[in-house]
Amino acid sequence: MISAFFIFNQKGEVLISRLYRTDFKRSIADVFRIQVVSNSDVRSPIITLGSTSFFHVRVNNLYVVCVTKTNANAALVFEFCYRFISIAKSYFGKVDEESVKNNFVLIYELIDEISDYGYPQNSEIDTLKSYITTESVISSAIAAEESSKITTQATGATSWRRGDVKYKKNEAFVDVVETVNLSMSAKGTVLRADVDGHIQMRAYLSGTPECKFGLNDKLVIDKNSQGGASDAVELDDCRFHQCVRLNEFDSTRTISFVPPDGEFELMRYRSTSNVKLPLRVIPTVNEIGTTQVSYNISVKANFGNKLSATNVVLRIPTPLNTTGVDCKVANGKAKYVPAENVVVWKIPRIQGGQECTFSATAGLTSTTTRQVWARPPIDVDFEVLMLTASGLIVRFLKVFEKSNYHSIKWVRYLTKASGSYQIRVSG
């Protein structure tokens, strides 16, 4: 498996190093510094030199690197790297050079705990925090009791949860968050539309509760292997948290699990079929001679009038030789940003069914050689609460616990776009 683990700064200096096997010496770090850190042409996260493979992940100008000579599972190695980054963030916030230097003792403790002789071990944050603490203020009597609980938790059937969790108010919050990716032609033809979604849960529940979570009746997982109805919700690339038991999922679309305490990601998925586009953008951009460009853009909300899109921002491109833009909008504010060659149109809120219009004229300076304007796409950012672009809904969420306490459940939906919702521009 993993033979060595390193953290480099952007200069190629080794901040953290751990060798698990005798087939490497610490000088292997020099190879990575010369071949990757000092080489700006390297784009691949995996570099193989001879029989040695370097897997690296960049975070805040740091390189988190795993080295191996075996034919290791690449997905597992990268999952280990990203798990380490998540654990480090949960302990000391931002993962950068300063925080690594300030917490190197803690980092070595974490590395030794989540990897045994190069094989990944328990990386549950809640479990790690119960016995790797930044402040040793536990008395010896309590420590012995805690040690017993930790052993049970780490080796039991639910290593992600302790059984003695207690809350005065038992609540469960479920957030279905979807990011819409769109590429649309100027004529309104959808060139690409898909949804990246995840279900985030915050569980503040006492004891060891059993949760049951129901999704749409018409739900198709991996449409290539099953035929679904035209109105079915089709999900691809589904990934679940390790607490989920999927034995009932195929028949009843019900997910059963014992949740970790606190916040965690229950499920991640992707949808490429029957995507509902929250906003419809129709642009008309015309070049008037060599001195002006006229814009007429309309934005319409494609959802019910009880919902609304908030924080709507359109970034409308302008030619490089633009001197100024005269904007007219009935909703929101529009401002020309010359440093970025765009007009930024901000609309605080668009109600469902509402249509907003933008018209402008951009003045251009005359140039000796006329260059063809590349016409970059219009970028749209927005957020819509209580709407899912994939159509995924939570039918029910039930909590069962032996003490039969009352629990409060909350479900929220959020569809958003940030830099990935683009409409091409033509004359």
Steps between C-alpha positions, in 0.01 A plus 500: 500500500642848589877492556550865597296809585623859459376857522698754294468877489497687168882529507535121518611497864389196701273599788377152600649161408417145604665192347306176543727259316871439448476517119531880517739745657411857592694614193199393289360842597767664283368312197150640551633852554704492177247317282174660622541808720771656281331397175213733409397279207380217724119478493426140601447420870677167444863487389672165441879491479632151443323279754419789736163679490437840659136593580455863596219737595547877515336704775588865574847477338579177684557161340358199686693207353479121522777287349482131413684234299205262491205503261285686752130585458523863382148589616579369850825699518328824399214431742763463774655836403166680499399333828823626657424854378144482641630375835764773512237767426279370780791528747664831412288666229685615190766262372798716401873513566468699822237269652703190406810641670300597810336157528765257376487289819125461465536420127746219574254360755220509244713341226604216730140443603335499157771294331658180632813395310363687198152346512214747566319443828215669688468857371169597662544854636272447802692189604839666456396806700401280793858390563730733303456833676699820470469561877570221750277605787335164572555352845636146527172354633294653222766407246470130590122516456536693174756246376246221546236695305750580224594133461133406472436775250804430283446124487118480522237474228455879491851641521368839387278551807518472878204350678488745794407815301227704673305807394222691674340574165520228236516643147603390152566744216521384138629727222469388137747725317530493121736688268375541143751488214371639170638584159236651271524640149382854424196353322390319815624150416630312805849374416565353843299491822572299811468521877757431771314439825562394855286438806651660810364398839539639850388248761462614860340181630545320831606137533548280194202581278401314185402740223295420191514734207265470198561647153282525187293196404606544135873495551746333263858438611743453210264533203728283285402188694130573555228644282314789660187698422541831319399692813724297733786657691821345369813510714852400404819453701325465836729483802382446856652552844632180659216505756239429230349152461368456147324162531152661467595773256441314172146393592360787711740789424557521876840569657557359852789620713630579848621859454830641629460768763498849350542598136589257221439436130243223464500467122656646186356457152487629144208539260518553123138437396178702540689795648268793582670831422401763761586806287454554128736761351441635147783725375510713187835668438567699181812681385408837346784585265835520678403747771208345692354175632132481600367258762146380565479222759197353675501269803192298588442283808375153401334403828184567703419847629529384861875454456766756420860512380735708712853638459462493120814628326553514123849566366452633146820515288611810310766547229856575613494850348185613688519857634172503691155340523163674536276252687123507550335251737160492669614254768820503699818688411742469208859626500780481246823354643778596256768295678308181417339611171152415626178668606388361837120499535388424853135418579423444870184294433302362206156362580381184325360581153649850504700631204779759530656687209836662441590736218829674446726661243876459523724762341819378333828671419611485137798274438741493208451127451157360558501188715212256505329497841507148646158551668549315832186351659280673757554358850200479733513445877188447712340316792146360517367362828256206516570390141702213354608508136520119490151454648635307800276527807509359852173312555555441871758492778429278800703458819471185714669476840440256786392778738236617244581868545338767283725647232460799271595461134577778252551465124628780279576510126746734329583525130786729405746588226840659536711545188358190330174636351597644163311635199689562180473831319444556127385786284 
